[in-house]
Structure formats: structure tokens, C-alpha cells
């Protein structure tokens, strides 16, 4: 932590998404609604999986962990962005900026490995169904989740190990609504272009490689499904399609931003909004709308809650 002592900058100024007061009011309403729905939707999936015995399977265990990560990913910067819409000067402390970078790469790194784990689960379920219960044991599922968080932690630590010791002595304006590595290291008082390109592009290459691995695995799974014709394979096709939509929405913006760093495109802001706000928002909608088991369990739990509320509601005595 001695790296903090080398910095003369105590805070960074965030330019946000827009300077227009009308658009800021519009974005405040839209993103507040999106954030609340994201937290409610992902929280509902998490509670539904935990409280429904027949959903205690590897696929739904991994899905509930994805919902947890999405809740975290949508919370590391969105609440501050929403509050900053009415702030005259949008600032964040140096420590707060570093924390945002830490949590961003922790949650995205964890989600990448978890999406690979979910792909592995579907591959085993469809291509090796007779060995599924043996391979995807409780120990294996816990191991996949622990590995996801461990890789995410190691990834973000490796990114910050470089950033913490950079001297920030002058420019402090970040052209975004949160601190991200490509934007922040450009403000360092030394020339880090070559080293920065290498380090940040490494994240892009990892994301691209992971996406190609996932694409290959889903192609294999879909080809296997195509060779069979039954209700079960139709359900498997629907599940895999939902998984791949999530993969595409998550990896697309990450690959674009990190494979080509230091490019001042307005689209970078849009993509940042997409994978930090829209993707966590859409995940529960995709899974619940395309998965009958989850929809049925959610409706059952909501109905049970309504019945319980009805039973506990005091009634006026009949005169």
C-alpha cells in the first residue's frame, strides 16, 4: 500500500455520461429503475434457487452464483453514477478510484470463469449425460465457484500491482462515469504507453480467448443437440441459447474495450454502460423468460408469500 504515498493526486474528476441537465434527469430515472430491477431480479433468482429443493442442481447452483456476481457488478459504480447526476462536481477519491478498478476486475474476472464453468456443466449434461452426476458432484460445483473467485482475485491483483505504483501528479480528469484501468493509467506522469498497452491488452486477449473457448463448446453442444430430436433436447437447446446470449452480451463490450485500449471513442462509454448495467439487468430476464422451471418456482414462491401475507393480515372483528 506504499504506492499511495507516491501520488500527488488526492481525487479524480469523473466527466460522467453527459453535461446536459435534461439528459442527466432522464438518465437518473432510467438507471435508477434499471438498478432496482437488476437487484430485485437477481436477488429473486438467488432466493428462488436457495429455497426450492428441486432447483438444487449444478446448473442452478452456478446460475445463482452468476446472479450474485451480477448484483455485485451492477453495484460497484452504478449507485455513485446515479447520485452524481445531481452533483455539480463529480469527484472520487484516489482510494475510491482504485477500489472501483479492483472490484470491476474482480467481478468481471470471476464472471468469465463462472461462465466457462456453466458452459462446462452444459457440455457434460448433453454430451456425457451418463457421467453427469459423477462429474458434476457437489465438490466439483464448489470447486468451480471457488476457482472463479480465486482467478478473479488474482486477475485484479495483477492489474493493481502495476497501477498502485504509478506517479499521478497532474491530470486527474477521467472521461467516464467510473474509474477503469485504460482511462486511469493514461493520467500517470510517466510514459506508460507500451507497457500499458501490453498489460491492458492482456485482459482483452484473455477475454477473447475465453469467448472463443465458450463459442467452441456451445457449437459442440448445439451440434450434439441437433442430432437428437425430443422434448428434452428442445429444453437443452433453449437453455444453451440463453447461456450463449449472456456470454455474447458480456464478452462483446469487454473484448472491444480491452483489445483496443487508449481509443477515445464515445462507444466506449456506451459499452461500459452495457456490461456494467444492462447485462446484469438482462440476465435474470433471459433466464426466467426462457426457463420454465425457474418461472414456475418464482411464481410458486411469490404465491406462497402472498398467501402468508394474507394469513397474517389482521381482520376486523364482525360486530
C-alpha positions in Angstrom: 0.0 0.0 0.0 3.0 2.3 0.0 2.1 3.1 -3.6 -0.4 5.6 -2.4 2.3 7.7 -0.9 3.8 8.3 -4.4 0.7 10.0 -5.7 0.1 13.8 -5.5 -3.4 13.5 -6.8 -5.9 13.1 -4.0 -9.0 12.8 -6.2 -10.2 12.3 -9.7 -12.9 14.2 -11.6 -15.4 12.0 -13.4 -16.9 13.6 -16.5 -19.9 11.2 -16.5 -22.1 10.4 -19.4 -23.3 13.8 -20.4 -23.3 17.5 -19.4 -26.9 18.1 -20.5 -29.2 18.7 -17.4 -32.2 17.3 -19.3 -30.3 14.1 -20.2 -29.0 13.8 -16.7 -32.5 13.8 -15.3 -33.6 11.3 -17.9 -30.6 9.0 -17.2 -31.2 9.3 -13.4 -34.7 7.9 -13.8 -33.8 5.2 -16.3 -30.7 3.9 -14.5 -32.4 4.1 -11.1 -35.2 1.9 -12.4 -32.7 -0.4 -14.1 -30.6 -0.8 -11.0 -33.6 -1.6 -8.8 -34.9 -4.1 -11.2 -31.4 -5.7 -11.5 -31.1 -6.1 -7.8 -34.7 -7.4 -7.4 -34.4 -9.8 -10.4 -31.1 -11.3 -9.5 -32.0 -11.4 -5.8 -35.2 -13.2 -6.7 -33.3 -15.8 -8.7 -30.8 -16.3 -5.9 -33.6 -16.7 -3.2 -35.6 -19.0 -5.5 -32.8 -21.3 -6.1 -31.9 -21.4 -2.4 -35.5 -22.0 -1.3 -36.6 -24.5 -4.0 -35.3 -28.1 -3.4 -35.7 -29.3 -7.0 -33.5 -26.5 -8.2 -30.6 -27.7 -6.0 -28.7 -28.9 -9.1 -25.3 -27.9 -10.5 -26.8 -25.8 -13.3 -29.0 -23.7 -10.9 -26.2 -23.6 -8.3 -24.0 -21.9 -10.9 -26.9 -19.7 -12.1 -27.4 -18.4 -8.5 -23.7 -17.6 -8.2 -24.0 -15.7 -11.6 -26.9 -13.7 -10.1 -24.8 -12.9 -7.0 -21.9 -11.7 -9.2 -24.3 -9.6 -11.3 -25.6 -7.9 -8.2 -22.0 -7.1 -7.2 -21.1 -6.0 -10.8 -24.0 -3.6 -11.0 -23.3 -2.1 -7.6 -19.6 -1.2 -7.7 -20.2 2.0 -9.7 -23.9 2.4 -10.6 -25.1 3.9 -7.2 -22.4 6.6 -7.4 -23.2 7.3 -11.0 -26.9 7.8 -10.1 -26.1 10.1 -7.3 -23.6 12.1 -9.4 -26.3 13.1 -11.9 -27.2 15.8 -9.5 -23.7 16.7 -8.3 -22.2 19.9 -9.7 -18.7 18.4 -9.4 -18.3 14.7 -9.9 -15.3 13.6 -8.0 -13.9 10.4 -6.5 -11.0 10.0 -4.1 -7.8 8.2 -5.2 -8.6 5.3 -2.9 -12.2 5.1 -4.2 -11.0 5.1 -7.8 -8.5 2.3 -7.1 -11.3 0.4 -5.3 -13.6 0.7 -8.3 -10.8 -0.8 -10.5 -10.3 -3.6 -8.0 -13.9 -4.6 -7.8 -14.5 -4.2 -11.6 -11.7 -6.6 -12.5 -12.6 -8.9 -9.5 -16.2 -9.3 -10.6 -15.6 -9.4 -14.4 -12.7 -11.9 -13.9 -14.9 -14.1 -11.7 -17.8 -13.9 -14.1 -15.6 -15.0 -17.0 -14.5 -18.2 -15.2 -18.1 -18.8 -14.0 -19.5 -18.6 -17.5 -16.9 -21.1 -18.6 -18.0 -23.3 -15.7 -21.6 -23.0 -16.8 -20.6 -24.0 -20.3 -18.7 -27.0 -19.0 -21.8 -28.0 -17.0 -24.0 -27.9 -20.1 -21.3 -29.8 -22.1 -21.2 -32.6 -19.6 -25.0 -32.7 -19.3 -25.6 -33.0 -23.0 -22.5 -34.8 -24.4 -21.8 -37.1 -21.4 -25.2 -37.5 -19.7 -24.4 -40.9 -18.1 -21.4 -39.4 -16.3 -23.1 -36.1 -15.4 -23.9 -36.9 -11.7 -20.5 -38.3 -11.2 -18.5 -35.5 -12.8 -20.7 -32.6 -11.6 -20.7 -33.5 -8.0 -21.2 -31.1 -5.1 -17.5 -31.0 -4.6 -16.9 -30.1 -8.3 -19.5 -27.3 -8.2 -18.0 -25.8 -5.1 -14.5 -26.1 -6.6 -15.7 -24.3 -9.8 -17.1 -21.4 -7.8 -14.1 -21.1 -5.6 -11.8 -21.2 -8.6 -13.9 -18.5 -10.3 -13.4 -16.1 -7.3 -9.8 -17.1 -6.9 -9.0 -16.3 -10.6 -10.9 -13.1 -10.3 -8.9 -12.0 -7.3 -5.6 -12.9 -8.9 -6.5 -11.1 -12.0 -7.5 -7.8 -10.3 -4.4 -8.0 -8.0 -2.1 -8.3 -11.0 -3.7 -5.3 -12.6 -3.4 -3.1 -9.5 0.1 -4.2 -8.7 1.1 -2.1 -11.7 -1.3 0.8 -11.2 -0.6 1.5 -7.5 3.0 2.4 -8.1 2.4 4.8 -10.9 3.0 8.5 -10.1 -0.2 10.6 -10.6 1.0 14.2 -10.2 -1.1 16.3 -12.6 -4.1 15.4 -14.8 -7.0 13.9 -12.9 -9.9 14.0 -15.3 -11.5 10.6 -16.1 -13.7 10.7 -19.2 -16.3 8.2 -17.9 -18.7 7.6 -15.1 -16.3 5.3 -13.2 -12.6 4.5 -12.9 -11.3 1.9 -15.4 -7.8 0.9 -16.0 -7.3 2.2 -19.6 -8.6 5.6 -18.6 -6.7 6.0 -15.3 -3.2 4.9 -16.3 -3.2 7.5 -19.1 -3.2 10.1 -16.3 0.2 8.9 -15.0 3.1 11.3 -15.1 5.4 8.9 -17.0 5.2 7.4 -20.4 3.5 4.0 -19.9 2.1 3.6 -23.4 3.9 0.4 -24.4 3.7 -1.3 -21.0 0.1 -0.1 -20.6 -0.9 -1.4 -24.0 0.7 -4.8 -23.2 -0.9 -5.1 -19.7 -4.4 -4.0 -20.7 -4.4 -5.9 -24.0 -3.6 -9.0 -22.0 -7.0 -8.6 -20.4 -8.6 -8.3 -23.8 -6.7 -11.4 -25.1 -7.9 -13.4 -22.1 -11.5 -12.2 -22.7 -11.2 -13.0 -26.4 -9.6 -16.4 -25.8 -12.3 -17.3 -23.2 -15.1 -16.2 -25.6 -13.7 -18.4 -28.4 -13.4 -21.3 -26.0 -17.0 -20.8 -24.9 -18.1 -20.4 -28.6 -16.5 -23.7 -29.5 -18.0 -25.6 -26.6 -21.5 -24.3 -27.4 -21.1 -25.2 -31.0 -20.2 -28.7 -30.0 -23.2 -28.8 -27.6 -25.6 -27.5 -30.3 -24.4 -29.9 -32.9 -24.9 -32.7 -30.3 -28.5 -31.5 -29.6 -29.2 -31.3 -33.4 -28.5 -35.0 -33.7 -31.3 -35.8 -31.3 -35.0 -35.0 -31.5 -37.0 -34.9 -28.3 -38.6 -32.7 -25.7 -35.5 -32.9 -23.5 -33.2 -31.8 -26.3 -35.5 -28.9 -27.1 -35.3 -27.8 -23.5 -31.5 -28.2 -23.6 -31.3 -26.1 -26.8 -33.3 -23.3 -25.1 -31.1 -23.4 -22.1 -27.9 -23.3 -24.1 -29.2 -20.5 -26.3 -29.9 -18.4 -23.2 -26.4 -19.1 -21.9 -24.9 -18.0 -25.2 -26.8 -14.8 -25.3 -25.5 -13.9 -21.8 -21.9 -14.8 -23.0 -22.2 -12.6 -26.1 -23.6 -9.6 -24.2 -20.9 -9.9 -21.5 -17.8 -10.6 -23.7 -18.6 -8.3 -26.6 -18.0 -5.0 -24.8 -15.1 -6.4 -22.8 -13.3 -7.5 -25.9 -13.8 -4.2 -27.7 -12.7 -2.1 -24.8 -9.6 -4.1 -23.7 -8.3 -5.4 -27.0 -8.1 -1.8 -28.3 -7.2 0.3 -25.3 -6.5 4.0 -25.3 -9.0 4.7 -28.1 -11.2 7.7 -27.2 -14.5 6.5 -28.7 -17.8 7.6 -27.5 -18.9 4.0 -28.0 -16.6 3.0 -25.1 -18.9 4.8 -22.7 -21.9 3.0 -24.2 -20.2 -0.4 -23.9 -19.2 0.4 -20.3 -22.9 1.1 -19.5 -23.8 -2.1 -21.4 -21.7 -4.6 -19.4 -21.9 -2.9 -16.0 -25.7 -2.1 -16.1 -27.6 -3.7 -19.0 -26.1 -7.2 -18.9 -26.8 -7.7 -15.1 -30.2 -6.3 -15.8 -30.9 -8.6 -18.7 -29.5 -11.8 -17.2 -32.5 -12.6 -14.9 -34.9 -11.7 -17.7 -33.2 -14.1 -20.1 -33.0 -17.0 -17.7 -36.5 -16.6 -16.3 -38.2 -16.0 -19.6 -36.5 -18.9 -21.3 -36.5 -21.4 -18.4 -39.8 -22.9 -17.4 -38.5 -24.4 -14.2 -37.3 -21.1 -12.9 -40.5 -19.3 -13.9 -42.6 -21.9 -12.2 -40.5 -21.8 -9.0 -40.6 -18.0 -8.9 -44.4 -17.9 -9.4 -44.8 -20.5 -6.7 -42.7 -18.6 -4.2 -44.5 -15.3 -4.9 -47.8 -17.0 -4.5 -46.7 -18.5 -1.2 -45.6 -15.1 0.0 -49.0 -13.6 -0.9 -50.7 -16.4 1.0 -48.6 -15.9 4.0 -49.2 -12.2 4.0 -52.9 -12.9 3.7 -52.8 -15.2 6.7 -51.0 -12.6 8.8 -53.2 -9.7 7.8 -55.4 -8.7 10.8 -59.1 -8.8 10.2 -61.7 -6.6 11.8 -64.0 -8.4 14.2 -67.6 -8.9 13.0 -70.0 -6.9 15.1 
